[in-house]
């Protein structure tokens, strides 16, 4: 990965972390994401773009086990674009997507998934790396420590409050 793309990925992951923080403040598991639509410059796709969807977990608020950050963002981005395919978009999410979200991202044909920390218990790669669309590029480990910390801090506080 080139240095410019890494900088872009870090900048957008910071935005996903802001969503994760909002989730934590609402008592939700702190997973946040943003979806970025690629821009074209001089007839070529750039490595960046603009945020077209922001979301965080809402499973507690909506009492819906499918209300993961990624699912909320897919719905929002699809509505924004007026179509179901997100092949020219990148999803930045603080934690590796679960199998449900990876499969939904497959159906949306997302171009790229960038996540922060691994989810060794429920992450898609634990179950099947082929859940994503064959053309989807998956990149993990962007701001891994910061993404892990927000999760461990959240669950540590939850355990102490019991």
N, C-alpha and C positions, 0 to 999 in steps of 0.2 A: 504494500500500500504506500502510495506516495505521501509526502509530508503535507501537502495542501489538502488532500482528501482526509487525512487524519485530523487536521485542524477543523475541517468542516464537520466531521463526525463528532468530535468532542463538543463543538458549539451546539449541535442539535441534541446531543445526549444531555447537556446541561439543561436544555429546555424540558426534556423528558424527566429529569430529576426534579425539576420544579413541580411537575405534575404529580410525581411520586410523593413529594412533600405535602401537596394539597390533599392527597389521599390519606396520608398519615394523620393530618390534622382533622380529618373527618372520621377517623377511626377505621378507615379501610386499610387493607394490606397495601403498603406503599409501592405500588407498581404504576409507573407513568409512562406515557408514550406520546410521540408526535409523528405525524406523517408529513413528509416533505415531497412536493412535486418537483421533478427535475425541470430546470430551465434550459432553453437552447440559446447558445451564443454563437453567432457566425455559422449557423447551420449544424453545430455540434452540441451534443448534450453536455452540460456542465456537471461537475460533481456535487453541486449544491442545489439550491432552489429555495422555495418558500414553504412555510408551514401551512398546510391546508386543513389539518385536524390536530386537536389536542385532546387527550383523554387520560383518565386514571380509573383505577378499579372502583366500581360502584356496586359490588355484590351485596354488601351489607345494606347500603342505602336503598337499593331497589329490591332487595330480598330475591336476587336472581343470580344463580350460580354461573350463568353465562355472561354476566356483566363485567367481564375482564376489560382492562384498559385497551387491549388490542381490538377486541370486538367493538367497543364503543368508537374507537378511532376509525375502523374500517367503515362502519355505518356513516360516520360523519364525512369522511373523505369521499365515499361513493356518492353521497348526496351532493357534496360540493362540486364534484366533477360531472355529475349527471350520468354516471355509468358505474357498472359493477367492477370493472377492471382497473387495477392500480399498477399496471406493468411499468409505468414511468414514474413510480414513486418509491421512496425509501421509508420504512417504518423504523423509528428509533425507540427502543423500549428498554427499561432499566433492568429487567430480568428476562432471561431466556423464555420464549413463549412455551406454553404447555401444548400438548397434542391438539386440544380443541382449537386453540388460537392458530397454531401452525397449519391445521387443515383449512381453517377459514381464510388464512393468508394464501393458501394454495388456490382456493376457489376464486379469490380476488386477483390471482396471478401477480402478486406484489413483486416488484423488480428486485428489491433488496431489503433484507432485514438486518439491522444492526442492534445488538443487545449489549447490555452492560455485564452483569454477572450471570454465571451458570446457575441453573436450578437442578442440582444433582438428584433431587427426589421426584420432581414432576416436569422437568424440562423435556421438550420434544426429542432432543437427541438421545435421551435415555431410552425412549420407546422406539423411535424410528426416524432416522435422518431423512427418509424419503417422504415425510409428510408434506414438506414444502413443494411448491411447483418446481419442475425440473430446471427452469430458467432462473429461479430465484437465487440470488447470491446471499449467503448468510455469513455474517461477521460478528464474532463475539469478543468480549473483553474490553470494550471501550468504557473507560472510567469504571472499571471493575471494582476497585476498592470503595469508591464513593457509593456505587449502587449496592454493593454488599452491606456496607455500613448502615444505610438507611433501613435495610431489612432487618439486620441483627439488632439494631437499636429499638426498632418497633416491637419485635417479639420479646426482647429483653424487658421492655417496659410493660408489656402485656402480662408476662409471667410474674413480675413483681407486684402487679395490681391485683393478682388473684389471692 
